[in-house]
């Protein structure tokens, strides 16, 4: 149903959240949307690196950020921290892994005072976005959404991945038929969001399906400098394009620039920690101490090996989800047998001897460590100082070390060892010694490209909550956040599908706000 009068929304960032919101809001012909993106748009011919779902693109369409991976920062200099700078955002450059967050993830959000985010509340939105080709007829899955999801049959996996699955089953891990089921665990196929054989990004799904609507204006290669306010109401943005600065007005503004740039832009707009605003000389609009805090990402320690037999165009197809021996969290560890460029996993320049590399990737799916970012300049072109603080909590080191040793045991034993020509790093002496392994992990721990949490949700009494449950910025009017920065913590599932879901939810809430609908309070119960 359309609104009775026209309304205009500015969305800053055309990534996994912003693209969804733009597509859904413009379903109403009376709702004008201006979608602002710092990177390029590709309405016709899409570059090969944005289509190839067998590899991640970490350079050609990138922000070229740097981050400190461990603390203290002097122990490792700032290193590359890839983020997609293009319409579609990181969904245009990632590994096209389409995995939902778990019941336990959302239970933890509810436990922190966010009943709108129970698993049962978000499930219809996961279903709404997907067209699942494999299990779409089962409960909780969708069959007619914009994002096509498929799983590759075992016979198409690399020989290493097939042997990895055999080894996991032999060790008693269950077979995971559907990684997006309510209680999924064990070894199974990774759901992928693919458009045919291409990466099913927001560019090729949500944007492709909506870009010809007359009420959608995509303004690419344009940097947002700040949100404009009248009092505490957001009334537009200041933008920079081709060296020219101008302003754009609207009835509301949605920040969807991701977990790094959304907190940066809010801070430069006067919504941020008091001390940081004072240091930058930015007049405060809303003092919000949580902006830039609570940064979470998935840490990995890849084991770099070479396959005996040639394998092309495989990428990410299988995964093991399991619980650590610590026993506190469910499915807090993962291992991925991949065929990916080692350079995308912090191992550039390895001598592959002409063989196909197969990184076996242990991942800490539920870290306890929290990082932060700080805006260090009033110039939007100066990146924030990013501190991931990987392995900052002892539990994180112990659990990821457990995953590394399990992966090592599997890759060095039949049947998987029969498929491997050699292991490049680490070596057996390092893996077998606690002190050596921990030192190695601190020097090589790498990102899964999943930053979240820097503008997180929370109830009224949460002093570090930047947005309320309906993703409205606390203390402001007409200002929303619709990206991974709102997550209370990083989910045990990978992040992209959940950001699509966040965009779906926020677009419905904005429609309700435009219509003046006042919802009933959410129940306090979880899932």
Residue, then its C-alpha position, 0 to 999 in steps of 0.5 A: x500500500x502506498x503512502x498518502x503523500x510523498x516522502x524522501x529517504x537518503x540512504x548512505x551506503x549501497x552495501x548489503x543493508x543499504x541496497x536492500x532498504x532502497x529496493x524495499x522502500x521504492x516498492x512504494x512509488x510515492x517513496x523517493x529514495x536517494x542512495x549514496x555510494x562512495x564507490x562505482x556503480x555498474x548498471x550494465x557490464x559488471x567487472x569480472x572480480x565482482x562476478x567471480x564467486x570462487x575468489x574474494x576481491x580484496x583490492x580492485x574495489x576496496x577502501x584500502x583501510x588499515x587495522x591493528x589486529x592484536x594489542x598492544x599495537x606495537x606488537x604488529x603494525x597496522x595491516x590491510x583490512x579489506x572492505x568493499x567500495x562499490x555498489x553492493x558493498x562487501x556483498x560484491x566482493x566476498x566469498x558468497x557464503x549465505x549462512x544465517x545467524x543461530x538461535x543462540x545468537x539471537x537468544x543472547x541479543x534478547x537476554x541483553x534487552x532486545x526482544x524484537x530480535x528473537x530468532x522467531x522474530x527474524x526468521x520470516x525476514x530470512x525467509x523473505x529474502x531467499x530463494x533456496x533451491x535445495x530446501x526451500x519447501x521446508x519450514x523457515x525457508x523462502x522460495x521466491x525472494x531476490x537472493x538465490x541460495x544453493x549448495x554444491x553437491x559433494x562430487x563438485x568439492x575439491x578432493x581435499x574437502x571431500x576427504x575433510x568431510x570423511x575425516x569429520x564423520x569418522x571423528x563423530x561429527x554429524x552430517x549437516x544437511x542444512x546449515x541454515x536450519x534452526x539447530x544446524x551443526x556438524x559437517x556439511x555444504x556451505x549455502x552460497x548466494x549465487x546468481x547462476x555461477x556468479x556472486x549473488x551480491x546486492x548489486x545483482x539482486x536487490x539493485x538489479x531488480x529496482x534500479x529502473x524505478x523512477x523513485x530510486x536515484x543512485x548517486x555513486x562515486x560520492x562521499x558523504x561528509x556528514x549528516x545535516x541536522x535541524x536541532x536533533x532531527x536529521x534533515x539531509x547530508x553533505x556530500x562531495x563528488x568530483x571535488x565539489x561539496x553540496x547538500x541533499x535534503x530529505x525527510x530522514x537519513x539511513x546510515x548504511x555504510x558498514x561497521x567502520x564508516x557508519x560510526x565515523x560518519x556519525x561522529x563527524x556529524x556530531x553523534x559520538x563520544x563526548x571526548x572524541x567530539x571535543x578533540x575533533x572540534x565537532x559540535x555535539x548533536x547527540x552524545x553517544x558513548x557507544x559509537x565506535x565501541x564493541x567492534x567484533x570480528x571472526x578471527x582465523x588462523x589458516x593452515x596453508x597447504x597444496x593439493x595434489x590434483x588440480x582444482x579450479x573455480x571451487x572457492x568455499x563449498x564445505x564447513x564444519x561447525x562445532x562446539x569447543x571443549x570449553x562448553x559454554x557456547x554452541x557452535x563457537x568454532x568452525x573449520x573451512x576447507x577452501x580453495x582460495x588465493x592465500x593472499x586473501x588470507x594474509x599469506x601473499x607470495x607463497x611458493x605454490x610450486x604450480x599447485x592449487x592452494x587449499x587453505x584449511x581455515x579454523x575460525x573463532x565463530x563466537x569471540x569474547x574479545x571486543x575491539x574499537x575504532x576511534x575517529x582521529x580527524x574531522x576530515x572524512x578522507x582520513x580513516x579511523x584508527x581501527x583496533x580489532x583486539x583479536x585474541x584479547x581474551x584468554x578464552x579466545x586464544x584457547x578455543x581458536x587454538x583448539x580448532x587449529x589443532x583439530x584442523x592440523x590433526x585432520x589435514x595430517x592424517x588419512x584420508x585428507x593427508x592423501x590429497x595434500x602435496x605439502x603443508x607450507x605453514x605452520x609446521x608440526x613443531x609450532x602446532x605441538x608447542x603451546x608457547x610457539x603456537x600462541x606466538x604464531x597465532x598472535x603474529x598471523x591471526x587474520x580477519x574473516x572480513x566480518x566487522x560488526x557492532x560499532x553502533x549496537x542495539x540496546x534498551x533504554x538503560x544501556x548507556x553504550x547502545x547507539x540505536x534502539x531495537x527499531x534501529x533509530x539512533x537514540x537522541x535523534x529524530x529521523x536518523x536510522x542505522x541499517x548495517x552490520x554495526x547494529x549487531x549486539x555481537x558477531x553471529x556464529x553464522x557468517x554475517x552477510x545474510x544477516x545484514x540482508x535480513x537487517x535491511x529487510x526489517x528496517x525497511x518495514x519499520x521505516x514504512x510503519x514510521x512513515x505511515x504513523x503506525x505505532x507498534x505494540x511493544x514486543x514480548x520479553x520472551x526469546x525464541 
